[in-house]
């Protein structure tokens, strides 16, 4: 599962395997093996890959199909992968607006 996700994420960025391996200081051979699911990266490397691709570890290892949660306290909202960056920003702004509105309403009570 990790291999499929890494391959998809890399292609989404328009990068080659060699470029990823150089950027993250992972041997080219190891990175290729990760994408082919021949070997699995250790936990430290998984975290490095998740940070680089800006996805959760849960997404990277296949526990969820939504790569980008928005965190507000301990609550998460899983966003669809196809949501554009502009839509993500707009959604985040709307959530901020709703939180401020709720805060005002609580003070009025």
Residue frames relative to the residue before (quaternion, step in Angstrom):
aa qw qx qy qz dx dy dz
X 1.0000 0.0000 0.0000 0.0000 0.00 0.00 0.00
X 0.6329 0.5317 -0.3474 0.4426 3.61 0.92 -0.83
X 0.6435 0.5526 -0.3278 0.4161 3.57 0.91 -0.88
X 0.6551 0.5107 -0.3021 0.4678 3.54 0.95 -0.92
X 0.6657 0.4984 -0.2989 0.4681 3.57 0.94 -0.90
X 0.6564 0.5087 -0.3208 0.4556 3.60 0.89 -0.89
X 0.6421 0.5286 -0.3188 0.4546 3.55 0.95 -0.87
X 0.6739 0.4964 -0.2848 0.4673 3.57 0.89 -0.96
X 0.6736 0.4981 -0.2974 0.4580 3.60 0.88 -0.94
X 0.6454 0.5208 -0.3150 0.4615 3.57 0.98 -0.86
X 0.6793 0.4849 -0.2895 0.4686 3.58 0.88 -0.92
X 0.5940 0.5637 -0.3600 0.4471 3.60 1.09 -0.67
X 0.7068 0.4307 -0.2504 0.5023 3.58 1.10 -0.68
X 0.4260 -0.7237 0.4472 0.3078 3.57 1.28 -0.17
X 0.4894 0.6590 -0.4279 0.3783 3.57 1.14 0.66
X 0.4253 -0.6692 0.5476 0.2672 3.53 -1.29 0.44
X 0.6686 -0.5006 0.3624 0.4137 3.56 -1.21 0.44
X 0.6469 0.5301 -0.3189 0.4459 3.57 0.93 -0.87
X 0.6428 0.5264 -0.3233 0.4530 3.59 1.00 -0.82
X 0.6490 0.5043 -0.3181 0.4726 3.59 0.94 -0.86
X 0.6680 0.5080 -0.3138 0.4441 3.57 0.84 -0.94
X 0.6666 0.4924 -0.3028 0.4707 3.60 1.00 -0.75
X 0.6480 0.5242 -0.3191 0.4510 3.58 0.94 -0.87
X 0.7838 0.3469 -0.1626 0.4888 3.58 0.92 -0.95
X 0.3999 -0.7369 0.4560 0.2987 3.59 1.31 0.08
X 0.4135 0.6291 -0.5135 0.4119 3.53 0.92 1.09
X 0.5148 -0.6345 0.4491 0.3616 3.58 -0.90 0.75
X 0.5967 -0.5897 0.4187 0.3478 3.53 -1.10 0.80
X 0.6491 0.5294 -0.3110 0.4491 3.57 0.93 -0.92
X 0.6592 0.5017 -0.3083 0.4676 3.61 0.96 -0.87
X 0.6673 0.5027 -0.3200 0.4467 3.57 0.85 -0.93
X 0.6331 0.5247 -0.3294 0.4642 3.59 0.96 -0.83
X 0.6542 0.5116 -0.3084 0.4639 3.58 0.99 -0.84
X 0.6061 0.5392 -0.3565 0.4635 3.61 1.07 -0.65
X 0.6893 0.4839 -0.2884 0.4555 3.58 0.85 -0.95
X 0.6994 0.4382 -0.2705 0.4957 3.60 1.09 -0.60
X 0.4043 -0.7323 0.4438 0.3214 3.59 1.34 0.00
X 0.3400 0.7306 -0.5125 0.2965 3.57 1.09 0.73
X 0.7680 0.0308 -0.0256 0.6392 3.55 1.14 -0.68
X 0.3428 -0.7205 0.5625 0.2167 3.55 -1.24 0.45
X 0.4816 -0.6676 0.4743 0.3120 3.59 -0.89 0.85
X 0.5262 -0.6024 0.4798 0.3605 3.56 -1.17 0.51
X 0.7260 -0.4637 0.2822 0.4222 3.58 -1.25 0.32
X 0.6373 0.5308 -0.3297 0.4509 3.59 0.97 -0.80
X 0.6749 0.4793 -0.2846 0.4835 3.58 0.97 -0.86
X 0.6019 0.5428 -0.3595 0.4624 3.61 1.04 -0.69
X 0.6599 0.5017 -0.3052 0.4687 3.58 0.93 -0.91
X 0.6377 0.5264 -0.3188 0.4633 3.58 1.00 -0.83
X 0.6648 0.4973 -0.2939 0.4737 3.58 0.96 -0.87
X 0.6507 0.5136 -0.3181 0.4600 3.60 0.93 -0.87
X 0.6492 0.5036 -0.3175 0.4734 3.61 0.96 -0.83
X 0.6544 0.5252 -0.3182 0.4414 3.56 0.89 -0.92
X 0.7544 0.3786 -0.2005 0.4973 3.57 0.86 -0.99
X 0.3685 -0.7625 0.4582 0.2698 3.57 1.34 -0.04
X 0.5012 0.5904 -0.4603 0.4340 3.54 0.84 1.09
X 0.5598 -0.5812 0.4541 0.3775 3.56 -1.24 0.29
X 0.5935 -0.5443 0.4458 0.3908 3.55 -1.25 0.41
X 0.5895 0.5735 -0.3658 0.4355 3.59 1.06 -0.69
X 0.6582 0.4884 -0.3088 0.4825 3.57 0.98 -0.82
X 0.6612 0.5371 -0.3148 0.4186 3.56 0.84 -0.98
X 0.7621 0.3660 -0.2064 0.4926 3.59 0.92 -0.85
X 0.6017 -0.6361 0.3287 0.3539 3.58 1.28 0.18
X 0.4403 0.6997 -0.4639 0.3184 3.60 1.18 0.36
X 0.7750 0.1105 -0.0774 0.6174 3.57 1.26 -0.39
X 0.3907 -0.7207 0.5212 0.2372 3.56 -1.18 0.47
X 0.6377 0.4877 -0.3358 0.4928 3.59 1.26 0.12
X 0.3086 -0.8301 0.4410 0.1456 3.57 -0.35 1.23
X 0.8043 0.3165 -0.1251 0.4871 3.61 1.06 -0.66
X 0.0647 -0.7962 0.6001 0.0429 3.61 -0.11 1.16
X 0.2843 -0.6828 0.6315 0.2327 3.56 -1.27 0.46
X 0.2079 -0.8049 0.5456 0.1056 3.56 -0.75 1.00
X 0.0422 0.7423 -0.6670 0.0484 3.51 -0.96 0.96
X 0.7887 -0.0774 0.0134 0.6097 3.57 -0.13 1.24
X 0.7494 -0.3330 0.2731 0.5029 3.56 -0.75 -1.04
X 0.5697 0.5915 -0.3781 0.4273 3.56 1.26 0.22
X 0.1671 -0.7907 0.5844 0.0731 3.54 -1.08 0.77
X 0.1355 -0.7248 0.6660 0.1130 3.50 -1.23 0.61
X 0.2541 -0.7678 0.5703 0.1437 3.58 -0.66 1.07
X 0.2241 -0.7971 0.5521 0.0982 3.55 -0.73 1.10
X 0.5386 -0.6102 0.4605 0.3544 3.59 -1.06 0.63
X 0.5805 -0.6150 0.4178 0.3321 3.56 -1.00 0.82
X 0.6866 0.5149 -0.2869 0.4255 3.58 0.97 -0.83
X 0.4820 0.6712 -0.4415 0.3497 3.61 1.23 -0.17
X 0.4233 -0.7296 0.4808 0.2393 3.57 -0.73 1.08
X 0.6533 -0.5061 0.3869 0.4091 3.58 -1.27 0.35
X 0.6392 0.5199 -0.3287 0.4616 3.60 0.98 -0.80
X 0.6610 0.4930 -0.3084 0.4743 3.58 0.96 -0.82
X 0.6133 0.5415 -0.3470 0.4585 3.60 1.05 -0.70
X 0.6562 0.5012 -0.3066 0.4736 3.59 0.95 -0.89
X 0.6499 0.5184 -0.3095 0.4616 3.55 0.97 -0.89
X 0.6502 0.5111 -0.3086 0.4699 3.57 0.98 -0.84
X 0.6439 0.5157 -0.3183 0.4671 3.57 0.96 -0.85
X 0.6452 0.5099 -0.3147 0.4740 3.60 0.99 -0.82
X 0.6538 0.5095 -0.3147 0.4625 3.58 0.97 -0.81
X 0.6291 0.5183 -0.3321 0.4747 3.59 1.00 -0.78
X 0.6330 0.5197 -0.3252 0.4727 3.59 0.97 -0.83
X 0.6316 0.5339 -0.3171 0.4642 3.58 0.98 -0.88
X 0.6805 0.4904 -0.2943 0.4580 3.60 0.84 -0.95
X 0.6384 0.5224 -0.3267 0.4613 3.59 1.01 -0.78
X 0.6557 0.4965 -0.3065 0.4792 3.58 0.98 -0.83
X 0.6285 0.5337 -0.3224 0.4649 3.58 1.01 -0.83
X 0.6565 0.5025 -0.3075 0.4711 3.61 0.93 -0.89
X 0.6359 0.5339 -0.3231 0.4540 3.55 1.01 -0.84
X 0.6469 0.5092 -0.3089 0.4762 3.63 0.98 -0.85
X 0.6603 0.5156 -0.3037 0.4537 3.59 0.92 -0.91
X 0.6498 0.5096 -0.3232 0.4621 3.60 0.98 -0.74
X 0.6478 0.5054 -0.3222 0.4703 3.59 1.06 -0.71
X 0.6461 0.5358 -0.3121 0.4450 3.59 1.10 -0.68
X 0.6118 0.5958 -0.3443 0.3900 3.59 1.12 -0.64
